[in-house]
Amino acid sequence: MASRLKATSLIDALVVELREQILDGRIAGGTALTETEVAKQYEVARPTAKAAIERLTAEGLLRRDAHKSARVPVFDADDIADLYFTRACVERQVMRELARRRSVPSAATSAQVEIRKLAEADDSTIAAVEPDVRFHRSLVDELGSPRLSRLHASVMAEMRLCMAQVQTYKLLRIAEIADEHQDILDAIADGDAERADQALAVHLNRACEQLRARIG
C-alpha cells in the first residue's frame, strides 16, 4: 500500500519521512534506496525521489558509490570509535575556547530545554537526536568560524546514526544526556576551560563505549 505525504513541499516531506525511518531502524543498515522504489512507494515523481535521496546522502544518512544505489551505512565498532574520536578532536577545543570567552549560546540553552522536556515525557526516544545535534552544533557555531562549522557539520551528519542507535538500544537515558550537557554549559559559563573540556570528554566517551560494546 502506497504511503501518502501531507506536507506542502514534497521533497522536504519525503526527506523527513525517510530520515525518520533510517534513524529509528525501520530502514535497516545496508538497505538500498533506489529512485524507482521510493517514487513508487510514496507516489512521487522520480526527480523528487532523486532529490530526496541526494539530500540524505549529503547528510551522511545514505552512502552512494559510483554507479551504485544509495544505501544506509553500516557502522562497525571501529567506525564508531573513529567518529567519536573525530568529534572529540573538534569539540574539546571548542569547549576550551567557549569557556575562555564565557560564551554560552542561546541556541544551546534552547536545545537543552527541549531535551529536558523529552526526558520528562519519554526517557528513551530518537526524538532527542535532533535537539542533541543542535546543542552541539550551536556550541561550535558560536565561535563564528565557517570552516570549523562546516567540518563539524560533516561529522555530525554521520553521527546522527550513532546517536539514534544509542536511543534505539536504550543505552543512555535522555535525562543523563541532559545532565551531562548541563555540566558542559555550567563549566563554560564559569570560564573553566579544563572542566568544560573534561565534561565534554566524559559525555562523548560514555556514549561511544556504550555503543561499541552493544555493537560488539
Salt bridges, closest charged atoms under 4 A:
ASP12 OD1 - ARG55 NH1 3.13
ASP24 OD2 - ARG26 NE 2.75
GLU35 OE1 - ARG46 NH2 3.37
GLU43 OE1 - ARG4 NH1 2.97
GLU54 OE2 - LYS50 NZ 2.78
GLU59 OE2 - ARG19 NH2 2.57
GLU91 OE2 - ARG87 NE 2.83
GLU91 OE1 - HIS136 ND1 2.84
GLU91 OE2 - HIS152 NE2 2.80
GLU97 OE2 - ARG100 NH2 2.50
GLU97 OE2 - ARG101 NE 2.93
GLU114 OE1 - ARG134 NH2 2.32
ASP123 OD2 - ARG173 NH1 2.86
GLU130 OE2 - ARG160 NE 2.99
ASP132 OD1 - HIS136 NE2 3.45
ASP132 OD1 - HIS181 NE2 3.18
GLU158 OE2 - ARG63 NH2 2.82
GLU176 OE2 - ARG206 NH1 3.71
ASP179 OD1 - ARG116 NH1 2.84
GLU180 OE1 - HIS203 ND1 2.61
GLU180 OE2 - ARG206 NH2 2.48
ASP190 OD2 - ARG195 NH2 2.60
ASP192 OD2 - ARG195 NE 3.39
GLU194 OE1 - ARG96 NH2 2.52
ASP197 OD1 - ARG92 NE 2.42
ASP197 OD2 - ARG96 NE 2.95
